[in-house]
């Protein structure tokens, strides 16, 4: 094949039990409504990402969606969203690559909020490189 095909994420669809509550919730966390089909569908945008809300009668409580929202200031976002009534299921956790916390939408979909910490990753890479230079003290190599 000589033809180049570009593929990108087109939309994230979340199943929800209450379309109206979910619309309010996603608007509260910064999504903008693009359009709605009463009782059938709501399409929102969060930056360049489209999010579709699709009603279902099936039980979906505590379903991890794999949806990760990124922020540059997790602690401020966490506080603002707590004040707005967002239900978090844990406290912020710091890992090498970033800070994360999980929250639920009104239907029980679990979504992660993430703040990357690339400076920590760079520091680790430098440290590993320095420790891994085998012949720095003498001419013998580490094994």
N, C-alpha and C positions, 0 to 999 in steps of 0.2 A: 504494500500500500504506500503510495506516495502522498496521498492526501492527508493533511494534518487535521485532526478533529479535536476541538477544544471541549472539554467537559467541565462543568462547574456545578456547585450545589445550587439547585434552583429554589428549593423551599424546604422548610422543616414543618411537618404536620404533626400536631399534637391532638390526641383524642381527649375530649373534655366532657364531663357530665352536665355542666351548667354553662351554656354558651355565654349568657349575659354576665355571670359572675367572672368567668374567664376573661371576657373582653375587658371588664373593669380592672382585673388584676394585671393583665399584660400592658394595659395603658398606664397603670400606676408605675410599672417598672421601666417605662420609657418607649414602649412600642407605639407606633402611629398606625391608626386604622386606614387601610387602603379601600376596602369595600366589605359589604356584608350581605348575605342572603338570609333574611329573617328565619331563624330556627334551623338553618341548614349549614351555614359556613360563615366564618369571618377571616378575612385576610389582613394581616398586619405587616408592618416592616419594622425592623430594628437595624438601622444603618442600611447596608446593602442586602441583608438577609430577609427573605420573606418567611413569615410564620403563618401557617394555616391552622385555624381552630375548627375541628370537626366534631360535632356532637356524637356521643355514643351513650347507650344505656348500659353497656358492660361495665363491670367493676374494674377500676384502674388505680385504686388507692396504692400509693407508695411504689409507683412504677418509675424506675430510673430511665430517663429519656436519652441520656447521652448528650443532651444539649448543655453547652458550656457558654455562659456569657462572660465576656472579659471586661474588666475595668482597670483604670490606672490607679485607683484608690479604693481598695476593698473595704478598709475599715470605715471610711466615710459613707460609702454606698451601703454597707451593712447597717450602720446607725440610721441613715435616712430611711431605709426600707423597713427596719424594725419599727421606727416611728410611724410608718405608713401602714403597719399591721401585717407585713409579710411574715409568714411562718417559716422560720429557719429550723432545721432539724439537727444542727450541731453548731459548735463554736468554730471560728476561723482556725484553720490548721496551716502551719507553715511547713513547706517542704523546700527542697533545694531549688526547684524550678518555679515555685510561686506559692501564693497563699490562696486557699480554697475554702469555700463554705457551701453547703447545700440548703436549698429551700424548696417548698412545695407550692404548686399552684392550687386553686380551689378544688381541682379534681384529684389531687394527690400525685400529679406528675412531679418527679424530683428533678430539679435543675441545679446545676453548679454555677457558682459565681467565682471567678478566678482573676487574680492579679499576678501576671508573670513577674519574675525577678531575674531577668537575664544577667544582671551584674553578679549575682551569686553563682550562676552557672559558669560565667567567665572566670571568676575567682577560683572555682574548683578546677576548671580546665588548666589554669596556670599552675595550680598547686600539684596536680597530677603530673603535668609535664615536667615540673621541676624535680619531683620525687622519682620520676621514671627515667631520668637521664642517667643511664647505667654507669657510664664511665666518668663521672664528674670528679671523683676523688682519686681514683687510681685507674689503671688501664684494665681492670677486670670488669666483666659484665655481670649484671644481676641475672639470676635465672629463677 
